[in-house]
Amino acid sequence: MSNIEIKGTIKKIYDTETFASGFQKRLVILTTDENYPQELPIEFLSDKVDLPDAHKEGSVVTVGINLRSR
């Protein structure tokens, strides 16, 4: 895993999903601030699902993420 910081604008904050096991996740779409902007889906898991509540859609933020791929 790699730790990366990404700066961008929040395009969409989705509602928290709770699964039968009790696991929770929340999706935020972030539009990067660069010459060729990208829309990045960022998942907040478990105890981090409330972090997006401190922000609104349209807010410019810097997000620290752990990069994983499938």
MOBELSUL-V37517 format. One line per field, one symbol per residue. ss: DSSP state (a for helix, b for strand, c for the rest). psi: psi as a letter, one per 30 degrees, with the letter a starting at -180 (. if undefined). burial: 1 if it has 24 or more other C-alpha atoms within 12 Angstrom, else 0. A space follows every 50 residues. Layout:
ss = ???
psi = ???
burial = ???
This chain:
ss = cbbbbbbbbbbbbcccbbcccccbbbbbbbbbccccccbbbbbbbaaacc aaaacccccbbbbbbbbccc
psi = kkkkkkkakjekjllkkkleffkklkkkkkjlileikkjkkkkklcffff efffllkfkklkkkljkll.
burial = 00000101111110010000000011111111000000001111000010 01000000001010000000
